[in-house]
Amino acid sequence: MNDDDYDMIYKVILIGDSGVGKTNLLSRFTKNEFNLNTKTTVGVEFGAKKFVIDNSKVKAQIWDTAGQERYKSITSCYYKGAKGAIVVYDVTRKETFVNIDKWLLEFKKNADSDACYIILGNKCDLEETRQVLTEEGLSKSETYSIPFMETSAAEKINVEKAFNTLVREIHKNFLTLVKEEGNFSLEKENTVDINGLSGNKKKCC
């Protein structure tokens, strides 16, 4: 697909504590790259990827937000208009798992009410230093009734699958809404933007 060749565009946010691997998950998904020496994100970083779902050309705009508390006022404004969130913790750091509840609450307060979510336990290749059991991640996801996967950006484990799972769920929700409204056609002029159902693209903040 060309840069402008898509039917729908969905805004997705990566959230979670600093150092859980959000930037490398984004880099692995969008560019198939991994950098062991990735620096801490300051503010917000951005990536995008396009693929076809149910004969629709879909573009995912993915925003990688800083995990530090001091950037909270900057990153929270980027939640507006998001159709999905990838909530990431580090399986080798228990405190990042405990903070999943905080991140989900913060996102739900600012994002669209129909937003979709997935919880990722990242760095699952580091079994020797694991602090969070797989069963704990599954239990957390069951509490919120949302999908869960363990991933490794370093070893390319479940990264593609995780992003695709979320975007497909977002697209499914969108098509359901289209069907309920009954007057919406999937044409270029009806491209979904990052801040709402349809219309012209707008800046977030």
Backbone as a printed PyTorch tensor [residue, N CA C, xyz], in Angstrom:
tensor([[[  0.8370,  -1.2070,   0.0000],
         [  0.0000,   0.0000,   0.0000],
         [  0.8710,   1.2560,   0.0000]],

        [[  0.4280,   2.2740,  -0.7460],
         [  1.0900,   3.5650,  -0.6940],
         [  0.7690,   4.2520,   0.6210]],

        [[  1.4850,   5.3560,   0.9200],
         [  1.2950,   6.0580,   2.1880],
         [ -0.1510,   6.4880,   2.3960]],

        [[ -0.8210,   6.9040,   1.3170],
         [ -2.1960,   7.3910,   1.4360],
         [ -3.2260,   6.3560,   1.0100]],

        [[ -2.7990,   5.1320,   0.8000],
         [ -3.6960,   4.0860,   0.3190],
         [ -4.2520,   3.2850,   1.4910]],

        [[ -5.3290,   3.7830,   2.0860],
         [ -5.9770,   3.0780,   3.1830],
         [ -7.4280,   3.5440,   3.2900]],

        [[ -8.2540,   2.7040,   3.8800],
         [ -9.6680,   3.0280,   4.0830],
         [ -9.9250,   3.5980,   5.4660]],

        [[ -9.2550,   3.0270,   6.4540],
         [ -9.4470,   3.4490,   7.8390],
         [ -8.0980,   3.6470,   8.5170]],

        [[ -8.0860,   4.5480,   9.4870],
         [ -6.8770,   4.7670,  10.2710],
         [ -7.2660,   4.7650,  11.7460]],

        [[ -6.5530,   3.9840,  12.5350],
         [ -6.8670,   3.8270,  13.9480],
         [ -5.6710,   4.2430,  14.8040]],

        [[ -5.9750,   4.9760,  15.8350],
         [ -4.9430,   5.4260,  16.7620],
         [ -4.8090,   4.4350,  17.9120]],

        [[ -3.5760,   3.9710,  18.1430],
         [ -3.2730,   3.0050,  19.1880],
         [ -2.1790,   3.5780,  20.0880]],

        [[ -2.3310,   3.3790,  21.4050],
         [ -1.3760,   3.8980,  22.3780],
         [ -0.6600,   2.7490,  23.0780]],

        [[  0.6570,   2.8770,  23.2100],
         [  1.4520,   1.9690,  24.0380],
         [  1.6460,   2.6260,  25.3990]],

        [[  1.2060,   1.9710,  26.4790],
         [  1.3460,   2.5420,  27.8080],
         [  1.9430,   1.5110,  28.7700]],

        [[  2.5140,   2.0200,  29.8430],
         [  3.1530,   1.1680,  30.8390],
         [  4.3430,   1.8890,  31.4380]],

        [[  4.9040,   1.3070,  32.4730],
         [  6.0220,   1.9230,  33.1770],
         [  7.2380,   2.1120,  32.2640]],

        [[  8.1270,   2.9910,  32.6740],
         [  9.3750,   3.2110,  31.9490],
         [ 10.2270,   1.9450,  31.9670]],

        [[ 10.8070,   1.6180,  30.8240],
         [ 11.7380,   0.5000,  30.7560],
         [ 11.1220,  -0.8620,  30.5260]],

        [[  9.8040,  -0.9250,  30.2740],
         [  9.1720,  -2.2340,  30.0590],
         [  9.3500,  -2.7410,  28.6280]],

        [[  9.8290,  -1.8750,  27.7320],
         [ 10.1040,  -2.2950,  26.3650],
         [  9.1280,  -1.8030,  25.3240]],

        [[  8.3830,  -0.7420,  25.6300],
         [  7.3840,  -0.2290,  24.6870],
         [  8.0130,   0.2170,  23.3720]],

        [[  9.1200,   0.9310,  23.4650],
         [  9.7690,   1.4550,  22.2600],
         [ 10.2640,   0.3260,  21.3640]],

        [[ 10.8360,  -0.7010,  21.9560],
         [ 11.3210,  -1.8230,  21.1540],
         [ 10.1860,  -2.6600,  20.5890]],

        [[  9.0660,  -2.7410,  21.2880],
         [  7.8940,  -3.4130,  20.7190],
         [  7.4160,  -2.6810,  19.4750]],

        [[  7.3530,  -1.3520,  19.5700],
         [  6.9490,  -0.5400,  18.4180],
         [  7.9380,  -0.6930,  17.2720]],

        [[  9.2280,  -0.6220,  17.5850],
         [ 10.2620,  -0.7360,  16.5560],
         [ 10.2600,  -2.1080,  15.8980]],

        [[ 10.0370,  -3.1450,  16.7010],
         [ 10.0060,  -4.4960,  16.1490],
         [  8.7950,  -4.6810,  15.2250]],

        [[  7.6590,  -4.1280,  15.6280],
         [  6.4420,  -4.2750,  14.8390],
         [  6.4910,  -3.4700,  13.5450]],

        [[  6.9400,  -2.2270,  13.6150],
         [  6.8830,  -1.3450,  12.4460],
         [  8.1060,  -1.4530,  11.5420]],

        [[  9.2730,  -1.7750,  12.1120],
         [ 10.5030,  -1.7990,  11.3170],
         [ 11.2910,  -3.1000,  11.4270]],

        [[ 10.7930,  -4.0340,  12.2480],
         [ 11.4990,  -5.2890,  12.5100],
         [ 12.9140,  -5.0230,  13.0190]],

        [[ 13.0140,  -4.0610,  13.9230],
         [ 14.2990,  -3.7140,  14.5140],
         [ 14.2290,  -3.8210,  16.0330]],

        [[ 15.3910,  -4.1040,  16.6430],
         [ 15.5080,  -4.1500,  18.0960],
         [ 16.8380,  -3.5530,  18.4950]],

        [[ 16.7970,  -2.6760,  19.5130],
         [ 18.0160,  -2.0210,  19.9870],
         [ 18.1420,  -2.2210,  21.4890]],

        [[ 19.1320,  -2.9890,  21.8940],
         [ 19.3300,  -3.2890,  23.3100],
         [ 19.6100,  -2.0300,  24.1180]],

        [[ 20.1400,  -0.9990,  23.4460],
         [ 20.5190,   0.2380,  24.1450],
         [ 19.5210,   1.3730,  23.9100]],

        [[ 18.2680,   1.0300,  23.6570],
         [ 17.2380,   2.0490,  23.4510],
         [ 17.1380,   2.9750,  24.6520]],

        [[ 17.1150,   4.2830,  24.3880],
         [ 17.0180,   5.2720,  25.4650],
         [ 15.5700,   5.4350,  25.9050]],

        [[ 15.3850,   5.8960,  27.1360],
         [ 14.0550,   6.1460,  27.6730],
         [ 13.3130,   7.1680,  26.8310]],

        [[ 12.0710,   6.8730,  26.4980],
         [ 11.2540,   7.7920,  25.6990],
         [ 10.9850,   9.0750,  26.4800]],

        [[ 11.1730,  10.2030,  25.8100],
         [ 10.8730,  11.5090,  26.3910],
         [  9.6220,  12.0370,  25.6890]],

        [[  8.5110,  12.1380,  26.4340],
         [  7.2640,  12.5950,  25.8190],
         [  6.5940,  11.4750,  25.0600]],

        [[  6.5480,  11.6000,  23.7170],
         [  5.8330,  10.6190,  22.8900],
         [  6.6150,  10.3560,  21.6100]],

        [[  6.6850,   9.0860,  21.2070],
         [  7.2380,   8.7230,  19.9110],
         [  6.1240,   8.0940,  19.0810]],

        [[  6.3740,   7.9840,  17.7710],
         [  5.2900,   7.6130,  16.8580],
         [  5.7720,   6.6290,  15.8030]],

        [[  4.8840,   5.6970,  15.4390],
         [  5.1510,   4.7800,  14.3340],
         [  3.8380,   4.4140,  13.6760]],

        [[  3.9030,   3.7790,  12.5180],
         [  2.6850,   3.3950,  11.8160],
         [  2.9260,   2.1500,  10.9850]],

        [[  1.8410,   1.4150,  10.7540],
         [  1.9240,   0.2300,   9.8890],
         [  0.5690,  -0.0010,   9.2430]],

        [[  0.5990,  -0.4910,   8.0070],
         [ -0.6340,  -0.7220,   7.2630],
         [ -0.7730,  -2.1960,   6.9210]],

        [[ -1.9990,  -2.6870,   6.9460],
         [ -2.2780,  -4.0620,   6.5750],
         [ -3.7340,  -4.1830,   6.1780]],

        [[ -4.1100,  -5.3470,   5.6610],
         [ -5.4630,  -5.5710,   5.1680],
         [ -6.2140,  -6.4670,   6.1390]],

        [[ -7.4230,  -6.0260,   6.5460],
         [ -8.2900,  -6.7980,   7.4310],
         [ -9.6630,  -6.8780,   6.7800]],

        [[-10.1110,  -8.0800,   6.5130],
         [-11.4490,  -8.2840,   5.9280],
         [-11.6780,  -7.3960,   4.7110]],

        [[-10.7100,  -7.3840,   3.8090],
         [-10.7810,  -6.6270,   2.5540],
         [-10.7070,  -5.1180,   2.7440]],

        [[-10.4440,  -4.6600,   3.9500],
         [-10.2840,  -3.2270,   4.2060],
         [ -8.8040,  -2.9060,   4.4210]],

        [[ -8.3550,  -1.8110,   3.8220],
         [ -6.9760,  -1.3600,   3.9990],
         [ -6.9130,  -0.4850,   5.2510]],

        [[ -6.2140,  -0.9750,   6.2490],
         [ -6.1950,  -0.3370,   7.5640],
         [ -4.7980,   0.1750,   7.8880]],

        [[ -4.7510,   1.3700,   8.4360],
         [ -3.4860,   1.9350,   8.9100],
         [ -3.5720,   2.1330,  10.4170]],

        [[ -2.6090,   1.5950,  11.1330],
         [ -2.5380,   1.7910,  12.5810],
         [ -1.4890,   2.8510,  12.8870]],

        [[ -1.9210,   3.9160,  13.5470],
         [ -0.9970,   4.9320,  14.0490],
         [ -0.7100,   4.5840,  15.5010]],

        [[  0.5450,   4.3240,  15.8300],
         [  0.9050,   3.8010,  17.1440],
         [  1.7680,   4.8160,  17.8740]],

        [[  1.2950,   5.2260,  19.0440],
         [  1.9590,   6.2410,  19.8510],
         [  2.6070,   5.5850,  21.0620]],

        [[  3.9140,   5.7360,  21.1550],
         [  4.7030,   5.1810,  22.2560],
         [  4.9050,   6.2740,  23.2970]],

        [[  4.2530,   6.1170,  24.4450],
         [  4.2710,   7.1770,  25.4570],
         [  5.3110,   6.9260,  26.5340]],

        [[  5.8340,   8.0070,  27.1040],
         [  6.8010,   7.9180,  28.1970],
         [  6.1470,   7.3460,  29.4470]],

        [[  6.8900,   6.5200,  30.1640],
         [  6.3380,   5.8850,  31.3500],
         [  6.6060,   6.6140,  32.6440]],

        [[  7.4510,   7.6480,  32.6060],
         [  7.7930,   8.3590,  33.8350],
         [  6.6640,   9.2840,  34.2820]],

        [[  6.5000,   9.4010,  35.5620],
         [  5.4340,  10.2170,  36.1470],
         [  5.5330,  11.6690,  35.7080]],

        [[  6.7550,  12.1860,  35.5320],
         [  6.9160,  13.6110,  35.2060],
         [  6.4010,  13.9680,  33.8170]],

        [[  6.1850,  12.9630,  32.9650],
         [  5.6590,  13.2270,  31.6300],
         [  4.1640,  12.9580,  31.5350]],

        [[  3.5200,  12.6850,  32.6690],
         [  2.1160,  12.2900,  32.6670],
         [  1.2250,  13.3430,  32.0210]],

        [[  1.4660,  14.6170,  32.3080],
         [  0.6200,  15.6760,  31.7540],
         [  0.7830,  15.8070,  30.2460]],

        [[  1.9480,  15.4050,  29.7320],
         [  2.1930,  15.4700,  28.2910],
         [  1.5260,  14.2990,  27.5830]],

        [[  1.7600,  13.0970,  28.1100],
         [  1.3020,  11.9000,  27.4130],
         [ -0.1960,  11.6630,  27.5210]],

        [[ -0.8080,  12.1040,  28.6260],
         [ -2.2340,  11.8210,  28.8020],
         [ -3.0910,  12.4810,  27.7350]],

        [[ -2.6550,  13.6300,  27.1990],
         [ -3.4440,  14.2900,  26.1580],
         [ -3.4680,  13.4790,  24.8690]],

        [[ -2.4770,  12.6070,  24.6780],
         [ -2.4370,  11.7860,  23.4820],
         [ -3.4110,  10.6060,  23.5480]],

        [[ -4.0030,  10.3730,  24.7250],
         [ -5.0000,   9.3230,  24.8500],
         [ -6.2800,   9.6780,  24.0910]],

        [[ -6.5400,  10.9640,  23.9300],
         [ -7.7700,  11.4050,  23.2860],
         [ -7.8730,  10.8460,  21.8690]],

        [[ -9.0180,  10.2470,  21.5640],
         [ -9.2420,   9.7090,  20.2300],
         [ -8.6490,   8.3390,  19.9880]],

        [[ -7.9510,   7.7840,  20.9710],
         [ -7.3440,   6.4610,  20.7920],
         [ -8.4210,   5.3860,  20.7570]],

        [[ -8.2790,   4.4800,  19.8190],
         [ -9.2180,   3.3680,  19.6930],
         [ -8.7000,   2.0960,  20.3570]],

        [[ -7.4760,   2.1320,  20.8220],
         [ -6.9280,   0.9560,  21.4800],
         [ -5.6920,   1.2760,  22.2930]],

        [[ -5.4310,   0.4320,  23.2860],
         [ -4.2470,   0.5920,  24.1260],
         [ -3.5640,  -0.7530,  24.3180]],

        [[ -2.2420,  -0.7470,  24.1740],
         [ -1.4230,  -1.9080,  24.4950],
         [ -0.7530,  -1.6000,  25.8290]],

        [[ -1.1660,  -2.3090,  26.8670],
         [ -0.6870,  -2.0480,  28.2240],
         [  0.4330,  -3.0430,  28.5130]],

        [[  1.6380,  -2.5250,  28.7260],
         [  2.8300,  -3.3690,  28.7880],
         [  3.4420,  -3.3810,  30.1880]],

        [[  3.8150,  -4.5810,  30.6370],
         [  4.6420,  -4.6990,  31.8350],
         [  5.8390,  -5.5910,  31.5210]],

        [[  6.8120,  -5.5810,  32.3940],
         [  8.0420,  -6.3490,  32.2520],
         [  7.9550,  -7.5530,  33.1780]],

        [[  8.0120,  -8.7550,  32.6270],
         [  7.8580,  -9.9540,  33.4520],
         [  8.9830, -10.1180,  34.4700]],

        [[ 10.0690,  -9.3550,  34.3150],
         [ 11.1820,  -9.4410,  35.2670],
         [ 11.1220,  -8.3670,  36.3500]],

        [[ 10.0710,  -7.5330,  36.3220],
         [  9.9280,  -6.4620,  37.3210],
         [  8.4920,  -6.4400,  37.8300]],

        [[  8.3010,  -6.9590,  39.0210],
         [  6.9690,  -7.1350,  39.5950],
         [  6.2100,  -5.8150,  39.6930]],

        [[  6.9020,  -4.7320,  40.0280],
         [  6.2120,  -3.4610,  40.2340],
         [  5.5460,  -2.9540,  38.9570]],

        [[  6.1110,  -3.2980,  37.7960],
         [  5.5130,  -2.8590,  36.5310],
         [  4.2000,  -3.5910,  36.2700]],

        [[  4.0930,  -4.8100,  36.7980],
         [  2.8530,  -5.5680,  36.6920],
         [  1.7940,  -5.0050,  37.6270]],

        [[  2.1950,  -4.6670,  38.8340],
         [  1.2730,  -4.0800,  39.8130],
         [  0.6680,  -2.7890,  39.2710]],

        [[  1.4590,  -2.0380,  38.5120],
         [  1.0140,  -0.7370,  38.0030],
         [  0.0860,  -0.8200,  36.7930]],

        [[ -0.1690,  -2.0370,  36.3000],
         [ -1.0980,  -2.2090,  35.1740],
         [ -2.4540,  -1.5790,  35.4840]],

        [[ -2.9410,  -1.7680,  36.7120],
         [ -4.2490,  -1.2150,  37.0880],
         [ -4.2680,   0.3020,  36.9540]],

        [[ -3.1860,   0.9400,  37.3790],
         [ -3.0850,   2.3990,  37.2970],
         [ -3.1270,   2.8740,  35.8450]],

        [[ -2.3940,   2.1920,  34.9780],
         [ -2.3470,   2.5930,  33.5750],
         [ -3.6970,   2.4080,  32.8790]],

        [[ -4.3580,   1.3030,  33.1760],
         [ -5.6700,   1.0700,  32.5820],
         [ -6.6790,   2.1150,  33.0360]],

        [[ -6.6570,   2.4490,  34.3170],
         [ -7.5790,   3.4530,  34.8410],
         [ -7.3280,   4.8080,  34.2030]],

        [[ -6.0670,   5.1870,  34.0920],
         [ -5.7070,   6.4860,  33.5090],
         [ -6.1470,   6.5660,  32.0510]],

        [[ -5.9180,   5.4920,  31.3050],
         [ -6.2880,   5.5050,  29.8960],
         [ -7.8020,   5.5620,  29.7280]],

        [[ -8.5260,   4.7590,  30.5060],
         [ -9.9840,   4.7250,  30.3800],
         [-10.6190,   6.0690,  30.7120]],

        [[ -9.9840,   6.8500,  31.5600],
         [-10.5070,   8.1730,  31.9210],
         [-10.3950,   9.1500,  30.7580]],

        [[ -9.4430,   8.9200,  29.8600],
         [ -9.1540,   9.9000,  28.8160],
         [ -9.4730,   9.4310,  27.4000]],

        [[ -9.5880,   8.1240,  27.1970],
         [ -9.7780,   7.5880,  25.8470],
         [-11.2570,   7.4550,  25.5020]],

        [[-11.5180,   7.0710,  24.2710],
         [-12.8890,   6.8370,  23.8360],
         [-13.4970,   5.6630,  24.6010]],

        [[-14.7940,   5.7220,  24.8230],
         [-15.4720,   4.6920,  25.6110],
         [-15.4740,   3.3340,  24.9220]],

        [[-15.3150,   3.3220,  23.5890],
         [-15.3300,   2.0560,  22.8560],
         [-13.9280,   1.5150,  22.5760]],

        [[-12.9170,   2.0600,  23.2410],
         [-11.5390,   1.6420,  23.0120],
         [-11.3180,   0.1860,  23.4140]],

        [[-10.4140,  -0.4830,  22.6970],
         [-10.0560,  -1.8790,  22.9810],
         [ -8.6940,  -1.9220,  23.6770]],

        [[ -8.4340,  -3.0370,  24.3590],
         [ -7.2100,  -3.1470,  25.1470],
         [ -6.6040,  -4.5340,  25.0010]],

        [[ -5.2850,  -4.6000,  25.2190],
         [ -4.6000,  -5.8750,  25.3550],
         [ -3.4600,  -5.6840,  26.3660]],

        [[ -3.2430,  -6.6660,  27.2140],
         [ -2.1560,  -6.6310,  28.1870],
         [ -1.0110,  -7.4920,  27.6680]],

        [[  0.2090,  -6.9330,  27.6770],
         [  1.3860,  -7.6790,  27.2390],
         [  2.3910,  -7.8040,  28.3720]],

        [[  2.8110,  -9.0270,  28.6480],
         [  3.9230,  -9.2740,  29.5530],
         [  5.1770,  -9.4030,  28.7170]],

        [[  5.9580,  -8.3400,  28.6400],
         [  7.1110,  -8.2960,  27.7420],
         [  8.3700,  -8.8700,  28.4000]],

        [[  9.3620,  -9.1880,  27.5480],
         [ 10.6600,  -9.7560,  27.9450],
         [ 10.5240, -11.1850,  28.4630]],

        [[  9.5950, -11.9380,  27.8550],
         [  9.3680, -13.3110,  28.3020],
         [ 10.5390, -14.2340,  27.9780]],

        [[ 11.5050, -13.7490,  27.1970],
         [ 12.6970, -14.5440,  26.9200],
         [ 13.6470, -14.6020,  28.1190]],

        [[ 13.4430, -13.7050,  29.0980],
         [ 14.3410, -13.6290,  30.2610],
         [ 13.8050, -14.4860,  31.4070]],

        [[ 13.6660, -15.7730,  31.1730],
         [ 13.0640, -16.6800,  32.1460],
         [ 13.8350, -16.7380,  33.4620]],

        [[ 15.1400, -16.6010,  33.3840],
         [ 15.9590, -16.7560,  34.5870],
         [ 15.7630, -15.6210,  35.5920]],

        [[ 15.2330, -14.4930,  35.1370],
         [ 14.9890, -13.3550,  36.0420],
         [ 13.5020, -13.0160,  36.1650]],

        [[ 12.6400, -13.9110,  35.7340],
         [ 11.1950, -13.6850,  35.7730],
         [ 10.7040, -13.4890,  37.2080]],

        [[  9.8330, -12.4690,  37.3980],
         [  9.1890, -12.2110,  38.6850],
         [  7.6600, -12.3350,  38.6120]],

        [[  7.1250, -12.3320,  37.3950],
         [  5.6680, -12.4060,  37.2100],
         [  5.3420, -13.6690,  36.4180]],

        [[  4.5850, -14.5620,  37.0240],
         [  4.2000, -15.7960,  36.3600],
         [  3.1930, -15.5310,  35.2460]],

        [[  3.2110, -16.3920,  34.2350],
         [  2.2400, -16.2930,  33.1420],
         [  0.8170, -16.3340,  33.6780]],

        [[  0.6000, -17.1810,  34.6790],
         [ -0.7260, -17.3330,  35.2640],
         [ -1.2220, -16.0320,  35.8970]],

        [[ -0.3000, -15.2250,  36.4140],
         [ -0.6860, -13.9380,  37.0010],
         [ -1.1710, -12.9800,  35.9140]],

        [[ -0.4960, -12.9940,  34.7830],
         [ -0.9310, -12.1650,  33.6650],
         [ -2.2890, -12.5810,  33.1470]],

        [[ -2.5040, -13.8870,  33.0460],
         [ -3.8040, -14.3950,  32.6080],
         [ -4.9100, -14.0010,  33.5710]],

        [[ -4.6150, -14.0950,  34.8650],
         [ -5.6070, -13.7230,  35.8750],
         [ -5.9630, -12.2410,  35.7710]],

        [[ -4.9630, -11.4020,  35.5380],
         [ -5.2110,  -9.9630,  35.3940],
         [ -6.0960,  -9.6860,  34.1810]],

        [[ -5.8130, -10.3620,  33.0870],
         [ -6.6010, -10.1430,  31.8760],
         [ -8.0370, -10.6210,  32.0550]],

        [[ -8.2130, -11.6870,  32.8000],
         [ -9.5610, -12.1870,  33.0740],
         [-10.3430, -11.2150,  33.9440]],

        [[ -9.6480, -10.5510,  34.8480],
         [-10.2890,  -9.5450,  35.7010],
         [-10.9030,  -8.4330,  34.8630]],

        [[-10.1810,  -8.0210,  33.8100],
         [-10.6490,  -6.9360,  32.9530],
         [-11.3540,  -7.4410,  31.6910]],

        [[-11.3940,  -8.7560,  31.5080],
         [-12.0120,  -9.3580,  30.3100],
         [-11.3990,  -8.8220,  29.0250]],

        [[-10.0620,  -8.7870,  28.9800],
         [ -9.3440,  -8.3370,  27.7890],
         [ -8.2440,  -9.3490,  27.4670]],

        [[ -7.7640,  -9.3720,  26.2130],
         [ -6.7390, -10.3410,  25.8200],
         [ -5.4100, -10.1290,  26.5500]],

        [[ -4.6320, -11.2020,  26.6000],
         [ -3.3080, -11.1720,  27.2310],
         [ -2.3430, -12.0280,  26.4250]],

        [[ -1.1230, -11.5430,  26.2950],
         [ -0.0470, -12.3280,  25.6840],
         [  1.2690, -11.9920,  26.3650]],

        [[  2.1940, -12.9380,  26.3190],
         [  3.5710, -12.6430,  26.6990],
         [  4.3680, -12.4560,  25.4160]],

        [[  5.2320, -11.4550,  25.4180],
         [  5.9640, -11.0890,  24.2150],
         [  7.4560, -10.9340,  24.5050]],

        [[  8.2260, -10.9250,  23.4340],
         [  9.6430, -10.5710,  23.5090],
         [  9.9980,  -9.8200,  22.2430]],

        [[ 10.3030,  -8.5280,  22.3980],
         [ 10.7430,  -7.7530,  21.2390],
         [ 12.1080,  -8.2380,  20.7750]],

        [[ 12.9390,  -8.6810,  21.7180],
         [ 14.2790,  -9.1530,  21.3800],
         [ 14.2420, -10.4150,  20.5210]],

        [[ 13.3650, -11.3490,  20.8810],
         [ 13.2980, -12.6360,  20.1960],
         [ 12.1270, -12.7380,  19.2120]],

        [[ 11.4140, -11.6390,  18.9920],
         [ 10.2910, -11.5790,  18.0470],
         [  9.1710, -12.5650,  18.4090]],

        [[  8.8970, -12.6820,  19.6990],
         [  7.8600, -13.5960,  20.1670],
         [  6.5350, -12.8490,  20.3350]],

        [[  5.5370, -13.2160,  19.5660],
         [  4.1580, -12.7210,  19.6800],
         [  3.9800, -11.2200,  19.4360]],

        [[  4.9890, -10.5240,  18.9500],
         [  4.8640,  -9.0760,  18.7480],
         [  3.8510,  -8.7770,  17.6470]],

        [[  4.0550,  -9.3910,  16.4860],
         [  3.1340,  -9.1910,  15.3640],
         [  1.7290,  -9.6320,  15.7560]],

        [[  1.6380, -10.7670,  16.4100],
         [  0.3460, -11.3120,  16.8060],
         [ -0.3850, -10.3740,  17.7570]],

        [[  0.3390,  -9.7700,  18.6960],
         [ -0.2860,  -8.8820,  19.6820],
         [ -0.8820,  -7.6400,  19.0230]],

        [[ -0.1100,  -6.9810,  18.1760],
         [ -0.6060,  -5.7840,  17.5030],
         [ -1.7780,  -6.1260,  16.5790]],

        [[ -1.6380,  -7.2160,  15.8350],
         [ -2.7050,  -7.6070,  14.9230],
         [ -3.9910,  -7.9510,  15.6720]],

        [[ -3.8610,  -8.6110,  16.8050],
         [ -5.0380,  -8.9690,  17.6040],
         [ -5.7990,  -7.7220,  18.0300]],

        [[ -5.0580,  -6.7170,  18.5160],
         [ -5.7100,  -5.4930,  18.9710],
         [ -6.3550,  -4.7420,  17.8110]],

        [[ -5.6330,  -4.5570,  16.7220],
         [ -6.1760,  -3.7780,  15.6030],
         [ -7.3780,  -4.4740,  14.9800]],

        [[ -7.3550,  -5.7950,  14.9170],
         [ -8.5070,  -6.5230,  14.4060],
         [ -9.7360,  -6.3240,  15.3020]],

        [[ -9.5190,  -6.2790,  16.6100],
         [-10.6320,  -6.0520,  17.5330],
         [-11.1740,  -4.6350,  17.3730]],

        [[-10.2780,  -3.6680,  17.1820],
         [-10.6980,  -2.2900,  16.9400],
         [-11.5420,  -2.2070,  15.6630]],

        [[-11.0570,  -2.8720,  14.6190],
         [-11.7630,  -2.8460,  13.3380],
         [-13.1270,  -3.5340,  13.4560]],

        [[-13.1850,  -4.6160,  14.2020],
         [-14.4460,  -5.3120,  14.4280],
         [-15.4530,  -4.3930,  15.1200]],

        [[-14.9890,  -3.6500,  16.1210],
         [-15.8620,  -2.7000,  16.8190],
         [-16.3640,  -1.6230,  15.8790]],

        [[-15.4560,  -1.1490,  15.0190],
         [-15.8320,  -0.1070,  14.0650],
         [-16.9190,  -0.5990,  13.1070]],

        [[-16.7400,  -1.8130,  12.5770],
         [-17.7240,  -2.3550,  11.6410],
         [-19.0720,  -2.5790,  12.3140]],

        [[-19.0370,  -2.9490,  13.5790],
         [-20.2890,  -3.0990,  14.3290],
         [-21.0090,  -1.7640,  14.4400]],

        [[-20.2390,  -0.7070,  14.7100],
         [-20.8240,   0.6290,  14.8090],
         [-21.3770,   1.0870,  13.4640]],

        [[-20.6410,   0.7820,  12.3970],
         [-21.1130,   1.1180,  11.0470],
         [-22.4460,   0.4390,  10.7720]],

        [[-22.5320,  -0.8220,  11.1230],
         [-23.7620,  -1.5920,  10.8940],
         [-24.9200,  -1.0230,  11.6930]],

        [[-24.6510,  -0.6020,  12.9200],
         [-25.7040,  -0.0380,  13.7640],
         [-26.1910,   1.2990,  13.2290]],

        [[-25.2550,   2.1150,  12.7140],
         [-25.6490,   3.4220,  12.1740],
         [-26.3770,   3.2610,  10.8530]],

        [[-25.9280,   2.3020,  10.0440],
         [-26.6380,   1.9610,   8.8160],
         [-26.5030,   2.9400,   7.6860]],

        [[-25.6990,   3.9840,   7.8410],
         [-25.6000,   4.9860,   6.7760],
         [-24.1570,   5.3840,   6.5240]],

        [[-23.2570,   4.4340,   6.7090],
         [-21.8370,   4.7390,   6.5930],
         [-21.1960,   3.7730,   5.6140]],

        [[-20.5560,   4.2910,   4.5820],
         [-19.9030,   3.4370,   3.5970],
         [-18.3940,   3.5270,   3.7450]],

        [[-17.7110,   2.4320,   3.4580],
         [-16.2660,   2.3990,   3.6090],
         [-15.6060,   2.9590,   2.3540]],

        [[-15.7100,   4.2700,   2.1880],
         [-15.0920,   4.9400,   1.0680],
         [-14.0120,   5.8720,   1.5790]],

        [[-13.1610,   6.3280,   0.6590],
         [-11.9950,   7.1210,   1.0470],
         [-12.3720,   8.3610,   1.8470]],

        [[-13.4770,   9.0120,   1.4610],
         [-13.8450,  10.2490,   2.1570],
         [-14.3180,   9.9920,   3.5790]],

        [[-14.5690,   8.7390,   3.9130],
         [-15.0220,   8.3990,   5.2470],
         [-13.9110,   7.7860,   6.0920]],

        [[-12.6890,   8.1110,   5.7500],
         [-11.5510,   7.6120,   6.5100],
         [-11.6990,   7.9340,   7.9860]],

        [[-11.4710,   6.9260,   8.8160],
         [-11.5050,   7.1450,  10.2580],
         [-10.2570,   7.9020,  10.6710]],

        [[-10.4140,   8.9650,  11.4350],
         [ -9.2470,   9.7270,  11.8510],
         [ -8.8590,   9.3660,  13.2810]],

        [[ -7.7930,   9.9790,  13.7840],
         [ -7.2650,   9.5860,  15.0880],
         [ -8.0640,  10.1680,  16.2350]],

        [[ -9.0000,  11.0580,  15.9400],
         [ -9.7460,  11.6980,  17.0270],
         [-11.2480,  11.4880,  16.9460]],

        [[-11.6890,  10.4930,  16.1850],
         [-13.1300,  10.2870,  16.1250],
         [-13.5070,   9.2440,  15.1130]],

        [[-14.7730,   9.1450,  14.8170],
         [-15.2550,   8.1150,  13.9100],
         [-14.9110,   8.4010,  12.4650]],

        [[-15.1460,   9.6440,  12.0240],
         [-14.8560,   9.9640,  10.6360],
         [-14.6420,  11.4610,  10.4880]],

        [[-14.1440,  11.8330,   9.3000],
         [-13.9580,  13.2650,   9.0330],
         [-12.5280,  13.5670,   8.6870]],

        [[-12.1570,  14.8330,   8.7210],
         [-10.8090,  15.2450,   8.3970],
         [ -9.8610,  14.9090,   9.5320]],

        [[ -8.6290,  14.6150,   9.1670],
         [ -7.6350,  14.3080,  10.1820],
         [ -7.3260,  15.5640,  10.9880]],

        [[ -7.1080,  15.3910,  12.2980],
         [ -6.8240,  16.5190,  13.1690],
         [ -5.6000,  16.2170,  14.0100]],

        [[ -4.9470,  17.2420,  14.4890],
         [ -3.8690,  17.0330,  15.4320],
         [ -4.4650,  16.6990,  16.7960]],

        [[ -3.6850,  15.9250,  17.5540],
         [ -4.1920,  15.4890,  18.8530],
         [ -4.2700,  16.6290,  19.8460]],

        [[ -3.2030,  17.3510,  20.0180],
         [ -3.1840,  18.4300,  21.0290],
         [ -2.0070,  19.3610,  20.7530]]])
